[in-house]
Amino acid sequence: MTRREPEDMEDLMRIDDPEFDRVLECVFGIQSHERRTYFALLEIPGSTVSEIAEDLDRDRSNVNRSLSTLAEKNLVDRDGKILDGGGYIYQYYPTPIPEAKALMHEAVDRWATDVHGKIESFDV
């Protein structure tokens, strides 16, 4: 029997011992390729889109979309670097795990508060 992966917080609550990467995906609503991008940055902070794309064997445009999503979720920061010959390049830095965990706790707390509110508003 194949185990189905959790898709949202409700699914996640039904798993006795979820793995960190699956919790990360569910809490932030990200896809596995976005999670892999985040973990790649944890390994090599300050990477460029090209470096990440090569490391993950993915297209640069897909990596760009993943980084945009991760930035929206406050899981990565972007820093512009001026090149010696002119122009610039962006380097990406992951939110450290302790900070990501704090963000996850906040998201789960908001979800639990919403659920508690729904329970309290239920009237037969």
N, C-alpha and C positions, 0 to 999 in steps of 0.2 A: 504494500500500500504506500503510495507516494504522499509525503507530507506536504500540504499546501502552505505556501508562504503567507505570512500576515500581510494584509493590504492596508489596514487602518488601525486606529487605536482599539476599536472593538475586537478585531481579530487578534490583536496583540494580547489583549486581556485574557484570551482563552488559552494561551500557551503558558505552561508551567515554568519553563526555563528558556526564555528567548535569548538569542545571541545578540551581542551589542550591535552588530551591523544591521540586523533586522529591526531592532528598536530604533536606531538612528533613522532608517528609511521610513518607518511608520510615523514616528513622532514629527519629523520634518516634512513628510509627504514627498520624499524624493525617490527616484528610481535607482536601481542597482548600479547603473553606469555613473550616476552622479555620486553615489557613495564611493565607488572605486576611484573616481577623480579626487574626492576628498582624501581618501587614504593614500593615494599617490603623492599628494601634496604634503601629507604628514611625513612621508619618507624623504621627500626632497623639497623642502620649503623654498620659495623664491623661484620656482620653475616658471617658464614661459609656456604659452599655449603650445608651441611647437614641441617643446621638451615633453610636456605631458602627453600630447598626442602620440609621440614616438614611444614613450614608455608604455602607454596603454594600447598601442596599435589601433588607434582610432583616428578618424578624420578630424582636422583642426576645427571645422565648423561645429561638429558635435561636441568637442571639448569646450568650445566657446559657449555653447548653450548650457552645458553642464555647469560651467563656472558662473554663468549669469544666475542660474537657479540657486547655486550654492551661496552666491553673494546675497541674493534676496532673503535667504534663510539665515544670514549672518554667520555662515560657516567658512567663508573665505574673504580675504581682503585683497585688493589690487593696489599695486604701487608702480607708478611710472618711473622709468629709468631713462635718462638722456644718454644716447649713444655718442661715442667720441666723434664719429664721422657725420653726426647730425641725425636727427630723427629721435625716436624714442621706442621703447619696448615696455610692455607690462609684465611684471612679475607677480605671482600669486602666492599668498601665504594662508595656510589653514588656520582656523580658529583652534587654539590648543584644546586638547581633549578635556581638561578640567572645565574650561569655559563652555565647551559644547555640551558637557554633561549638565552644567547649570542651566543652559538654554532648554535642554530636554526636560529637566525637572520643572521649569517654569511652564512649558507647554503642557506637560502632563497635569500639573496643578490646575491650569486653566480649564483643561478638559474635564477633570474631576469636579471642579466647581460648577461647570455647566451641567454635568450629569446630576449632581446633588440638587441643583436648582430645579431641574426637570422632575426629580423625585418629589421634591417639596411642593411643586405646583400641581402634582397629580391629585385629583379629587374625584372620588367615585360618585 
